[in-house]
């Protein structure tokens, strides 16, 4: 069974939690420690990527450290072809659909596709959009941010992703966003599509995670914000428990 197939099967049984680790935010050894905590807390996968990376070496070393400390699948969430790593298990082969830069829509994918093929990474197709406020991801990705009350545009992007054959749709407000994706938008997208819905950005508490999962998110993604929590381990466990209970 592929990683994508396993995620699909798991998502039919329960809501899932993925963590996004940015190699630019901590040293590899710390990423390894966080990975161990994520495993113990019950997360289902670890994503690796960031908007401000400087080298592939950062990604390689972070993936290697995670693999030494966790048996969870490591899925790349790359901002460009040069940040792919053979040490991961899979890659979200994602298109930032609302970017004004064709590099993030398709051209980086053309550059990276041969690496994916010959490295043995499992490609997992994903449509990706960023809503207001967007934060660093929106700025670096040159996204034409979806307004928080523009449900029809969000639905349109989600349907386009599904019709293009993508397996996942990820909608986020940006890492560290003061406000996460609105419940009404999550509900609208979920009601009108049948692919796996991931939601992230600004999700810091079990209550918020449960709210977004209840609105329709299949996968809740938390990033660097939660790692700054003094009670990181217990908060993470509470988030996983909160969404799995739905």
C-alpha positions in Angstrom: 0.0 0.0 0.0 1.3 3.4 -0.9 1.6 6.2 1.6 -1.3 8.1 -0.1 -3.5 5.0 0.0 -2.7 4.5 3.6 -3.6 8.1 4.5 -6.9 7.7 2.5 -7.8 4.5 4.4 -6.9 6.1 7.8 -8.9 9.2 7.0 -12.0 7.1 6.5 -11.8 5.9 10.1 -10.7 9.1 11.9 -9.5 12.7 11.6 -5.7 12.9 11.2 -3.0 15.2 12.4 0.1 16.1 10.4 2.9 18.3 11.6 4.9 20.6 9.3 8.5 21.0 10.3 10.5 23.8 8.7 14.2 23.0 8.5 14.9 26.7 8.7 13.3 27.0 12.2 15.4 24.4 14.1 18.5 22.3 13.9 18.2 18.7 12.6 18.8 17.3 16.1 15.9 19.3 17.5 13.7 18.2 14.6 14.5 14.7 15.5 13.4 15.3 19.1 10.2 16.9 17.9 9.6 13.9 15.6 9.8 11.6 18.6 7.2 13.7 20.4 4.9 13.7 17.4 5.1 9.9 17.2 4.3 9.5 20.8 1.4 12.0 20.6 -0.3 10.0 17.8 0.4 12.2 14.7 0.0 10.4 11.4 2.7 12.0 9.2 5.5 14.6 9.3 5.7 17.2 6.6 9.1 18.9 5.9 9.3 22.2 4.1 9.3 26.0 4.5 9.1 29.3 2.6 12.5 30.6 3.5 14.9 27.7 3.1 18.4 28.3 1.9 19.8 24.9 1.0 18.9 21.3 0.2 21.4 20.2 2.9 19.0 21.6 5.5 16.2 19.4 4.1 18.4 16.3 3.8 19.7 16.6 7.4 16.3 17.3 8.8 14.8 14.3 7.1 17.6 12.0 8.2 17.2 13.2 11.8 13.4 12.6 11.7 13.8 9.1 10.3 16.2 8.2 13.1 13.7 9.2 15.7 10.3 8.3 14.2 8.7 5.7 12.0 6.0 8.1 10.7 6.0 8.8 7.0 8.1 11.9 6.1 6.4 13.9 3.3 8.2 16.8 1.7 6.3 20.1 1.4 8.7 21.8 -0.9 8.8 25.5 -2.0 10.9 24.6 -5.0 12.6 21.8 -6.9 16.0 22.4 -5.3 14.6 21.5 -1.9 13.7 17.9 -2.7 15.4 15.2 -0.7 15.9 11.5 -1.3 15.8 10.9 2.4 12.0 11.5 2.6 9.4 8.9 1.9 7.1 11.0 -0.3 6.5 14.5 -1.6 3.3 16.5 -1.9 3.6 17.2 -5.6 1.6 20.4 -5.0 0.5 23.3 -7.2 0.0 26.7 -5.5 -3.1 27.3 -7.5 -3.6 30.9 -6.6 -0.1 32.0 -7.1 0.7 34.8 -9.7 4.1 33.1 -10.3 3.9 30.2 -12.7 7.0 28.7 -11.0 4.8 27.8 -8.0 1.9 26.7 -10.3 3.8 24.3 -12.6 7.4 25.2 -13.6 9.1 24.1 -10.4 7.3 20.8 -10.8 8.8 20.4 -14.3 12.2 20.9 -12.8 11.7 18.5 -9.9 9.8 15.7 -11.6 12.9 13.8 -12.8 14.3 13.9 -9.3 11.1 12.5 -7.9 11.1 9.7 -10.5 14.7 8.6 -10.1 15.0 9.0 -6.3 12.0 6.8 -5.7 10.0 9.4 -3.8 6.3 8.8 -3.8 4.5 11.7 -5.5 1.2 12.7 -3.9 -0.8 15.2 -5.9 -2.1 18.2 -4.1 -3.9 21.4 -4.9 -2.8 24.2 -2.6 -4.3 27.6 -1.9 -3.7 30.4 0.6 -6.3 32.6 2.1 -6.0 35.9 4.0 -3.9 36.9 5.8 -1.4 34.6 4.0 1.6 35.5 6.2 5.1 34.6 4.8 3.8 31.7 2.7 1.4 34.1 0.9 4.1 36.7 0.3 6.9 34.3 -0.8 4.4 32.3 -2.9 3.1 35.5 -4.6 -0.4 34.3 -3.9 -3.5 36.2 -4.9 -5.0 35.6 -1.5 -8.6 34.3 -1.3 -10.7 36.7 0.8 -11.9 35.1 4.0 -15.6 35.5 3.1 -15.2 34.4 -0.6 -16.5 30.9 -0.3 -17.2 30.6 -4.0 -13.6 31.2 -5.0 -12.5 28.6 -2.5 -15.0 26.1 -3.8 -13.9 26.8 -7.4 -10.2 26.1 -6.6 -11.1 22.9 -4.7 -13.3 21.6 -7.6 -10.6 22.5 -10.1 -8.1 20.5 -8.1 -10.4 17.6 -8.0 -11.2 17.7 -11.7 -7.5 17.9 -12.5 -7.1 14.6 -10.7 -5.4 15.8 -7.5 -5.8 13.6 -4.5 -5.6 16.2 -1.8 -6.6 19.8 -1.4 -4.9 22.0 1.2 -6.3 25.4 2.3 -4.4 27.5 4.8 -4.2 31.0 6.2 -0.4 31.0 6.5 1.9 29.7 9.3 1.4 31.8 12.4 -1.8 33.4 11.1 -3.8 35.3 13.8 -7.0 33.7 12.5 -7.3 30.2 10.9 -9.4 29.3 7.9 -13.1 30.1 8.7 -15.4 27.2 9.5 -17.9 28.4 6.8 -15.2 28.1 4.1 -14.2 24.6 5.3 -17.8 23.5 5.3 -18.4 24.9 1.8 -15.4 23.2 0.3 -16.1 19.9 2.0 -19.7 19.9 0.9 -18.8 20.4 -2.7 -15.8 18.1 -3.2 -14.9 14.5 -2.4 -11.1 14.7 -2.2 -9.1 14.8 1.1 -9.3 18.2 2.7 -6.3 19.5 4.7 -6.5 22.7 6.7 -3.7 24.6 8.4 -2.4 28.0 9.5 -3.2 29.5 12.9 -4.3 26.3 14.6 -2.7 26.3 18.0 -5.2 24.8 20.5 -7.2 21.5 20.8 -10.4 23.6 20.7 -9.5 25.2 17.4 -8.3 21.9 15.9 -11.5 20.2 16.9 -13.6 23.1 15.4 -11.9 22.8 12.1 -12.1 19.1 12.0 -15.8 19.2 12.9 -16.3 21.7 10.0 -15.0 19.1 7.6 -11.2 19.0 7.5 -9.9 15.4 7.1 -6.4 16.4 8.1 -5.4 19.1 10.6 -1.9 20.5 10.0 0.0 22.4 12.7 3.4 24.1 12.2 6.0 26.0 14.0 3.6 28.0 16.2 2.6 25.1 18.4 6.3 24.2 18.9 6.7 27.5 20.8 4.2 26.3 23.3 5.8 25.7 26.7 3.5 22.7 27.0 4.1 21.5 23.4 3.9 17.8 24.1 0.7 17.9 26.1 -0.9 20.4 23.7 -0.1 18.2 20.8 -1.5 15.1 22.4 -4.6 17.0 23.3 -5.0 18.2 19.7 -4.7 14.6 18.4 -7.2 13.3 20.9 -9.6 16.2 20.2 -9.9 15.5 16.5 -9.7 11.7 16.7 -12.8 11.8 19.0 -15.0 13.2 16.3 
